Amino acid sequence: MGKYKMSKTIGMILGTIMIIATLGYGLLYLLGTSLGKALGSEIETTARDQFTIVILFSIGLSSVITGAGSLGIKFKGWRYVYIGFCMLIGVVLLFTFFISREALGTTYEFLILCLSILYFLLGYLVKREK
């Protein structure tokens, strides 16, 4: 792994955590909507289904970029893109943490805050290890 050993390790671990979280959320969403339809819910979910699938796809794509992108940080151009990507995802997760205060429960809010801190740490480590 060489020069960027810590950055690559954290990037792969963070990407794996995000992929597992995305798959878990998708599974729970499908389970919930399936149970709602099976129990005869009258709520129309077609528009919400498409929006949720787009969100799940974007989170999954960002997690794949996080994990696989950490392997290419030895290239100067990709390193700058990757630092910006990590900082952007960190800011988005931090805003999500503040928006969801007292709405999701302390465990999930703490998880979102920890992921945000890990993305900031990853961006800092990639920049520092030049």
C-alpha positions in Angstrom: 0.0 0.0 0.0 3.0 2.2 0.5 2.9 6.0 1.0 -0.8 6.5 1.7 -1.3 3.5 4.0 -3.5 5.1 6.6 -5.6 7.0 4.1 -6.2 3.9 2.0 -7.1 1.9 5.1 -9.6 4.4 6.4 -11.0 5.0 2.9 -11.7 1.3 2.4 -13.2 0.8 5.9 -15.4 3.9 5.5 -16.5 2.8 2.1 -17.4 -0.6 3.4 -19.3 0.8 6.4 -21.3 3.1 4.0 -22.1 0.2 1.7 -23.4 -1.9 4.6 -25.4 1.0 5.9 -26.9 1.6 2.4 -27.8 -2.0 2.0 -29.3 -2.2 5.5 -31.4 0.9 4.9 -32.6 -0.4 1.6 -33.6 -3.7 3.1 -35.5 -2.0 5.9 -37.2 0.3 3.4 -38.3 -2.6 1.2 -39.5 -4.5 4.2 -41.5 -1.6 5.5 -43.1 -0.8 2.1 -43.9 -4.4 1.5 -45.5 -4.8 4.9 -47.5 -1.6 4.3 -48.8 -2.9 0.9 -49.5 -6.3 2.4 -51.5 -4.9 5.2 -53.6 -2.8 2.8 -52.2 0.7 3.3 -54.0 3.3 1.3 -50.9 5.6 1.0 -49.6 6.1 -2.6 -45.9 5.5 -2.5 -44.9 5.5 -6.2 -43.3 9.0 -6.1 -41.6 8.3 -2.8 -40.3 5.0 -4.0 -38.5 6.6 -6.9 -37.0 9.4 -4.7 -35.8 6.8 -2.1 -34.2 4.7 -4.8 -32.4 7.8 -6.1 -31.1 8.6 -2.6 -30.0 5.0 -2.0 -28.2 4.9 -5.3 -26.4 8.2 -4.6 -25.3 7.0 -1.2 -24.2 3.7 -2.6 -22.3 5.5 -5.4 -20.5 7.8 -2.9 -19.6 4.9 -0.8 -18.1 3.0 -3.8 -16.2 6.2 -4.7 -14.9 6.5 -1.1 -13.7 2.9 -1.0 -12.3 2.5 -4.5 -11.2 6.1 -4.9 -8.8 5.7 -2.0 -6.7 3.3 -4.2 -6.0 6.1 -6.7 -4.8 8.9 -4.4 -1.2 8.5 -5.5 -2.1 10.5 -8.6 -2.0 14.2 -8.0 -5.2 15.2 -9.9 -7.3 12.5 -8.3 -6.0 13.3 -4.9 -7.3 16.9 -5.1 -10.7 15.6 -6.4 -10.8 13.0 -3.6 -10.0 15.6 -0.9 -12.8 17.8 -2.2 -15.1 14.8 -2.3 -14.4 13.8 1.3 -14.8 17.3 2.5 -18.1 17.7 0.6 -19.5 14.4 2.0 -18.3 15.4 5.5 -20.2 18.8 5.3 -23.3 17.1 3.9 -23.3 14.6 6.8 -22.7 17.4 9.3 -25.7 19.3 8.0 -27.7 16.1 8.1 -26.7 15.7 11.7 -27.9 19.2 12.6 -31.1 18.9 10.6 -32.0 15.6 12.2 -31.4 16.7 15.8 -34.0 15.1 18.1 -35.7 13.4 15.1 -33.8 10.1 14.6 -32.7 9.2 18.1 -29.3 9.7 19.7 -27.8 6.5 18.3 -28.4 7.3 14.7 -27.5 11.0 15.1 -24.3 10.0 16.8 -23.5 7.6 13.9 -24.1 10.4 11.3 -21.8 12.7 13.3 -19.1 10.0 13.5 -19.3 9.3 9.8 -18.9 13.1 9.2 -15.9 13.2 11.4 -14.4 10.2 9.7 -14.8 11.8 6.2 -13.2 15.0 7.5 -10.3 12.9 8.9 -10.0 11.0 5.7 -9.7 14.3 3.7 -7.2 15.7 6.1 -5.1 12.5 6.0 -5.0 12.5 2.2 -3.9 16.1 2.2 -1.3 15.7 5.0 0.4 12.6 3.6 1.5 14.3 0.3 
